[in-house]
Amino acid sequence: MATAKVQQIVNSRRTPQLEKTRSGITGFDEITKGGLPKGRPSIVCGGPGCGKTMFAVECLVRGATQFGEPGVLMTFEEPAEEMAKNVVSLGFDLKDLVARKRLVMDYVHIEPAEIQVAFGKRHAAHLQHFPVDVE
């Protein structure tokens, strides 16, 4: 009897869970208790080569193929054609998804110097703490 009362109190104090959208990536949805937050942008951070782009592509491909969710892939370093070539070995056919209107891909070319200038104008006082190396 006391256990039921304790469980009732615990259940009444639980915080509401954020609604999630499954990614379809094995293991990811389990450790995140359902996937990515539904209807919200998600930022994936990390250094070069850590898998940010591959994670995003896999979420988009699985969303389109497994859950009927269309997606948008916007890249800043590689044109859409290169992205499609890079992931074909993983079994992802981005060109087919684009043709079937399940995926939109866009490449936005930004010169590193443009980023530095734009950032510098807005955050000049903070630049001394975050030196930008433009190669």
QUIDA-V255955 format. One record per residue. RES is the residue in three letters. SS is DSSP state (@ for helix, = for strand, . for the rest). PHI is phi in whole degrees, 0 to 359 (999 if undefined). NEAR is the number of other ideal C-beta (glycine too) atoms within 10 Angstrom. Layout:
res,ss,phi,near
RES,SS,PHI,NEAR
RES,SS,PHI,NEAR
This chain:
res,ss,phi,near
MET,.,999,5
ALA,@,296,6
THR,@,297,7
ALA,@,296,8
LYS,@,294,9
VAL,@,298,10
GLN,@,297,10
GLN,@,297,10
ILE,@,295,9
VAL,@,300,9
ASN,@,298,8
SER,@,287,7
ARG,@,261,7
ARG,.,295,7
THR,.,283,5
PRO,.,296,5
GLN,.,273,8
LEU,.,288,12
GLU,.,294,11
LYS,=,240,14
THR,=,243,18
ARG,.,294,18
SER,.,268,22
GLY,.,84,19
ILE,.,275,16
THR,.,305,8
GLY,.,93,8
PHE,@,295,16
ASP,@,297,17
GLU,@,289,10
ILE,@,287,6
THR,.,262,14
LYS,.,55,9
GLY,.,128,15
GLY,.,115,20
LEU,=,270,20
PRO,=,301,13
LYS,.,287,11
GLY,.,73,8
ARG,.,229,9
PRO,.,288,6
SER,.,238,12
ILE,.,259,5
VAL,.,250,12
CYS,.,251,6
GLY,.,161,9
GLY,.,284,6
PRO,.,301,6
GLY,.,81,8
CYS,.,277,11
GLY,.,111,11
LYS,@,301,14
THR,@,293,17
MET,@,296,14
PHE,@,299,16
ALA,@,298,16
VAL,@,297,23
GLU,@,295,18
CYS,@,300,23
LEU,@,294,24
VAL,@,296,23
ARG,@,293,20
GLY,@,299,21
ALA,@,289,21
THR,@,272,17
GLN,@,262,11
PHE,.,239,12
GLY,.,67,8
GLU,.,261,15
PRO,.,290,13
GLY,=,215,17
VAL,=,233,9
LEU,=,245,21
MET,=,247,11
THR,=,246,17
PHE,.,239,10
GLU,.,242,12
GLU,.,232,13
PRO,.,297,13
ALA,@,305,18
GLU,@,300,12
GLU,@,293,12
MET,@,300,19
ALA,@,299,21
LYS,@,295,13
ASN,@,296,15
VAL,@,253,17
VAL,@,297,12
SER,@,291,7
LEU,@,271,11
GLY,.,89,7
PHE,.,262,22
ASP,.,253,16
LEU,@,294,23
LYS,@,299,15
ASP,@,295,13
LEU,@,296,21
VAL,@,295,15
ALA,@,299,10
ARG,.,272,12
LYS,.,59,9
ARG,.,260,18
LEU,=,213,25
VAL,=,244,14
MET,=,239,20
ASP,=,216,11
TYR,=,244,15
VAL,.,246,8
HIS,.,271,9
ILE,.,231,10
GLU,.,288,9
PRO,@,306,11
ALA,@,295,10
GLU,@,294,11
ILE,@,294,13
GLN,@,297,14
VAL,@,294,12
ALA,@,297,11
PHE,@,294,14
GLY,@,297,12
LYS,@,293,8
ARG,@,278,9
HIS,.,230,11
ALA,@,304,9
ALA,@,293,7
HIS,@,267,10
LEU,@,299,13
GLN,@,297,7
HIS,@,275,7
PHE,.,229,8
PRO,.,297,6
VAL,.,257,12
ASP,.,258,6
VAL,.,258,10
GLU,.,265,3
